[in-house]
């Protein structure tokens, strides 16, 4: 399929997630960046799978305590997902849960609670 194929970039994201769990952060970060670059430069730069690379990379940055960097990536992931899906979609709710996790470790309980409510589909969550 070649290095420019969508399946290749998706496989890179999967491998980067595994490397993150194993603590190989530098290699994982390189793969997340490359995967996102391939997806951004492909025929479908707004494909929902791009959000997977952003969210995985954000989780890695959270482990490195780069909370602002993780937040920027989650913003990009959520923007991509919302272009395709409503807030009730499982992928969007996964992004909301990732935000909640970020804000919990970043010690921002109000934001964490807001995103937990959004992930749960609580109607008043969006009104805060």
C-alpha positions in Angstrom: 0.0 0.0 0.0 2.9 2.4 0.5 3.8 4.9 3.1 1.2 7.4 1.8 -1.8 5.1 2.2 -4.4 5.8 4.9 -4.0 2.3 6.3 -0.3 2.9 6.8 -0.9 6.0 8.8 -3.6 4.2 10.8 -1.2 1.4 11.6 1.4 4.0 12.7 -1.2 5.5 15.1 -1.9 2.0 16.5 1.8 1.3 17.0 2.4 4.7 18.5 -0.4 4.0 21.1 1.3 0.7 22.0 4.7 2.4 22.3 3.1 5.0 24.6 1.8 2.3 26.9 5.2 0.7 27.0 6.9 4.0 27.8 8.7 4.5 24.5 7.6 8.1 24.3 10.1 9.5 21.8 9.4 6.8 19.2 5.7 7.0 19.9 5.8 10.8 19.4 7.6 10.5 16.1 5.0 8.0 14.9 2.1 10.2 16.0 3.5 13.2 14.2 4.3 11.1 11.0 0.8 9.5 11.1 -0.9 12.9 11.4 1.3 14.4 8.7 0.4 11.5 6.3 -3.3 11.9 7.1 -3.2 15.7 6.8 -1.5 15.5 3.4 -3.7 12.8 2.0 -6.8 13.1 -0.1 -8.9 13.1 3.1 -7.1 15.6 5.4 -10.3 15.9 7.5 -10.9 12.2 7.9 -12.1 11.2 11.4 -9.1 8.8 11.7 -6.9 11.9 12.0 -8.6 12.5 15.4 -7.2 9.2 16.5 -3.7 10.3 15.9 -4.3 13.6 17.7 -6.0 12.0 20.7 -3.2 9.4 21.0 -0.6 12.0 20.8 -2.5 14.1 23.4 -2.4 11.1 25.8 1.3 10.8 25.4 1.7 14.5 26.1 -0.4 14.1 29.2 2.0 11.4 30.4 4.8 13.9 29.8 2.8 16.6 31.7 2.6 18.8 28.7 -1.0 19.7 29.4 -1.2 22.7 27.2 0.1 20.7 24.2 -2.3 17.9 24.9 -5.2 20.4 25.1 -4.2 21.8 21.7 -4.3 18.4 20.1 -7.6 17.5 21.7 -9.0 20.8 20.3 -7.9 19.7 16.8 -9.3 16.2 17.3 -12.7 17.4 18.5 -12.9 19.9 15.6 -12.3 17.1 13.1 -14.8 14.8 14.7 -17.5 17.6 15.0 -17.2 18.2 11.3 -18.5 14.7 10.7 -20.6 13.7 13.7 -23.0 15.0 16.3 -22.0 15.2 20.0 -23.8 12.0 20.6 -21.5 10.0 18.4 -19.2 7.6 20.2 -16.1 9.1 18.7 -17.0 12.6 19.9 -17.8 11.2 23.3 -14.4 9.6 23.4 -12.9 13.0 22.8 -15.0 14.5 25.6 -13.7 11.7 27.9 -10.1 12.5 26.8 -10.7 16.1 27.7 -12.1 15.1 31.1 -9.0 12.9 31.7 -6.7 15.8 30.7 -8.4 18.3 33.1 -8.4 15.8 35.9 -4.6 15.3 35.7 -4.1 19.0 35.1 -6.1 19.7 38.3 -8.9 21.6 36.6 -11.9 19.9 38.2 -14.6 22.3 36.8 -13.5 21.6 33.3 -13.1 17.9 34.0 -16.7 17.8 35.3 -18.0 19.7 32.3 -16.4 17.2 29.9 -17.5 14.2 31.9 -21.1 15.5 31.6 -20.7 16.0 27.9 -19.4 12.5 27.5 -22.4 11.2 29.4 -24.7 13.3 27.3 -26.0 15.4 30.2 -28.1 18.2 28.6 -27.0 21.0 30.9 -23.3 20.2 30.2 -23.0 22.5 27.2 -24.6 25.4 29.1 -21.8 26.0 31.5 
